Amino acid sequence: MGGGGLVYADWRNDGEYDHAMVVVGYISRGDKTGPVVCGKRDNAHDVPLADITARHRGMKWKGLQWKR
């Protein structure tokens, strides 16, 4: 997923994706690289997606990338 891609999150694990975040870049940690996202929420700017999924264990998410 490249910059400008979207990540949808199902915070409640009820099968409905109820939040969207925009991929703004990538971060490398050790041998892994993952997306950095921004969302419309306090303190949700330039946050590694791995940090969000670690805080919300079991959260379902999916990504969407526009093809050129």
C-alpha positions as CSV (number, residue, x, y, z in Angstrom):
1,M,0.0,0.0,0.0
2,G,1.5,3.3,-1.0
3,G,1.2,6.8,0.4
4,G,-2.4,8.1,0.0
5,G,-3.8,4.6,0.5
6,L,-6.7,4.1,3.0
7,V,-6.9,1.8,6.0
8,Y,-10.4,0.9,7.3
9,A,-10.8,-0.2,10.9
10,D,-13.5,-2.2,12.6
11,W,-12.9,-1.0,16.2
12,R,-15.8,-3.0,17.7
13,N,-15.3,-6.2,15.7
14,D,-18.9,-6.2,14.7
15,G,-18.3,-6.6,10.9
16,E,-18.8,-2.9,10.1
17,Y,-15.8,-0.8,9.2
18,D,-16.4,2.4,11.2
19,H,-13.1,4.4,10.8
20,A,-10.8,5.3,8.0
21,M,-7.1,6.4,8.1
22,V,-4.8,7.7,5.4
23,V,-1.4,6.2,4.8
24,V,1.1,9.1,4.9
25,G,4.4,7.2,4.8
26,Y,6.3,4.2,6.1
27,I,8.5,3.4,9.1
28,S,11.1,0.6,9.4
29,R,11.6,-1.2,12.7
30,G,14.3,-3.8,12.6
31,D,13.6,-6.0,9.6
32,K,9.9,-4.9,9.3
33,T,8.5,-2.0,7.4
34,G,4.9,-0.8,8.0
35,P,2.6,2.0,7.2
36,V,2.3,5.3,9.1
37,V,-1.3,6.6,9.2
38,C,-3.3,9.7,10.1
39,G,-6.9,9.7,11.3
40,K,-9.4,12.3,12.3
41,R,-8.9,11.8,16.0
42,D,-6.9,13.5,18.7
43,N,-3.3,12.3,18.8
44,A,-3.8,10.1,15.7
45,H,-1.4,12.0,13.4
46,D,1.6,10.2,11.9
47,V,1.1,7.0,14.0
48,P,2.6,3.6,12.9
49,L,-0.3,1.3,12.2
50,A,1.5,-1.4,14.2
51,D,1.1,0.8,17.3
52,I,-2.6,1.1,16.7
53,T,-3.2,-2.6,16.2
54,A,-1.1,-3.3,19.4
55,R,-3.4,-1.1,21.4
56,H,-6.6,-2.5,19.9
57,R,-5.9,-6.2,19.9
58,G,-8.3,-8.2,17.7
59,M,-9.3,-5.1,15.7
60,K,-10.0,-6.0,12.1
61,W,-8.7,-3.8,9.3
62,K,-8.3,-3.7,5.6
63,G,-6.4,-1.5,3.2
64,L,-7.4,0.1,-0.1
65,Q,-4.9,1.4,-2.6
66,W,-5.8,3.3,-5.8
67,K,-4.1,1.8,-8.9
68,R,-2.8,4.2,-11.6
